[in-house]
Amino acid sequence: MLFFVSCSPSIKKDGSLCSNRDSVPVMVTYDVNTVISDSGITRYRVTAPEWAVYDRTCEPYWLFPKGIHLEKFDEQLEVYAKVDADSAIYFSDTEIWHLVGNVNAMNVEGEHFESELLIVSQNEDRVYTDKFIKITQKKRIINGTGFESNQTLSRYTILNPQGVFPLEDNEESADSTQTAQ
């Protein structure tokens, strides 16, 4: 009897091992390749090396600390947008994505978008950033700071464009310095 009492492990029963439950993920998954559907329609494919779900925080979120590849599908299951980022956070209550790091996106027209931060608000059908963005189109590259778009990246505005913008000659337009006769 003396042997069992003296060799039993000392276990704390005050819960100090995990006192901050909101700072511990409820799930961590590795080598993720999954699809997300809404109302029975496949909307997204997510591929990530690591996915952690924090559901006990004030604002529950999913964390993709080692990068993410996201494809968005239309109703015919055609990919119309792709996004890669070094890391990402998805706030599940508000349906907002924060794509962080080397963010590269492509829309259905084949235009490429590069930034260090893109925020996607699914409820508002809006993608935006206040950071530098580079858009590579078929015939030109546009740079600027600040960006707003719809989720398909088909209608967008650069809030503060930067760079050299060549003007195309238009024979019908008059020189602004000439006066009308």
N, C-alpha and C positions, 0 to 999 in steps of 0.2 A: 504494500500500500504506500509506503514511504517513497518508493521508486516512482510511481505514477504521479504523485503530487509534485515532486521536485522536477520532473522532466516535462510536465505539461506546458505547452506554449502559452505565452502571455498574449491575450487578444483584447484589444480595446473595443468596447461596446458603445462608445459615444458617437460613432459615425465620423470620426476625424479623418478617416482614410479618404473620404470623398465628401467634404463639407460643402463644396460649391458644385452642386449637381448641374447647374446651368452652364458650367464651363467644361463639361464632359460630354462628348457626343454619345447619342443613344445608339448610333450605328456608324461603323467605319467599314467601307467596302473597297476592295482593291481590284484593279483591272476591270473597270465598269464598261459595259456596252449594253445600253438599254434604250428602249423607246418609251416615249411619254405620249399618252393619248388623252383626248378631251372629248367627252360624250361619244365614245366609241370610235373616234377618228384619230389616227396616228398623226401627231403634230411635230414631234421632235425625236431625234436620235442623239443620245449623249454618250460620248466615249471619254473616259478619264482614267488616269492611273490610280487616283484615290478620291473617295467621296465620303465626307463625314456629315452626319445629320445632327444638328443641335436643335432639339424640339422643346427644351425646358427654359429657354431664354425668354426675355420679355418680347423679343421679336425673333421667332424661330427662323432658322436659316440652314441652307446646305452649303458646305464649303468644299471647294475643289482646289486644294492647295498646290497640287503638282501639275496643274494644267487641265484644259478641257477642249474637246472638239464637239461642236454642236451643229447639227443640220436641222433645218426647218422644212417641213413638207407642206405642200398645198393639198387640196382635196383629192387630187389624182395621185398622191404619194410621190410627186416630183419634188426634188430638192430645189428650193428657190432661194435659199440663203445658207451660207456656211460661216462659221465663226471658230477661230482658234484663239486661245488666250493662255498666258502663263499661269493664271489662277483665276478663280471666279467665286462669287458668293451669290446665292439665290435666296432672296427673302420670300418665304413661302406664303405668308399672310398677304403681302402687298403685291406679289408676283413681279418683283423687280430683280433684275440681274445686274451685278457689277462685274464686268469683265476687265481684268487688270493685267498689266504687263505688256508684252508684245501681242497686242490684239490685232488680228488679221481677219477681215470679213470679206465675203464675196457675194454680190447680188446676182439675180438671174441674168442681167445684161453682161455679166463678166467683169464688172467694175470691182476693183480691190480697194478696201478701206483699211488704213493702218493708223493706230493710235495707241497710247498707253492706258487709256480708260474709255470704255463704252458702257453706258448705262441703258438697259433695255427695260422699259415699262410695258409689260404685256397688256395691262388693263387700258392703257392710254394709246396703244399702237404707236409707241414712240421710242426712238433710239436717240441718245444725245450724249454730249460730252462738253466740258469746258476746256479740254486739253487740246494740244496740237493734233491735227489730223492730216493725213495724206490720202488723196483719192486718185487712183490710177485708172484713167479711162482709156479707151482704145486709141485716141489720138492726142491725149494730153494728160498732164499731171496737175492736180490742183492741191495746194497746201493752204492751211489756215488754222485758226484757233477758234474753237467753239463749233458745234455741229448739231443739227437737228434733222431727224428723218422719221419716216414711217418704218415699221418693222421689216418690211421687205427691202429697205434701202433703195427704193425706186424713186422717191420724191424726197430730196434733201436740200438743205441750205447750210452753207458754211457762214458762220456769223461774222468772222473777221478774216476774209481771204488775204493771202499773202503771196508774193511772187511776181513774176513777169507774165503779163497777159497779152498775147499777140492779138491784134485787131485784124479782122478780115476786111479786105477792100470791098467796098460796095459802090459801084458806079452810080447808082441812083441817089445816094446820099450826098448832100452838098457839104462843102467845107463850112464849118461853123463860124469861121472868121469872115466869110463872104456875106455881103448883105444882099437881100433880095432886090431885084430891079423892078 
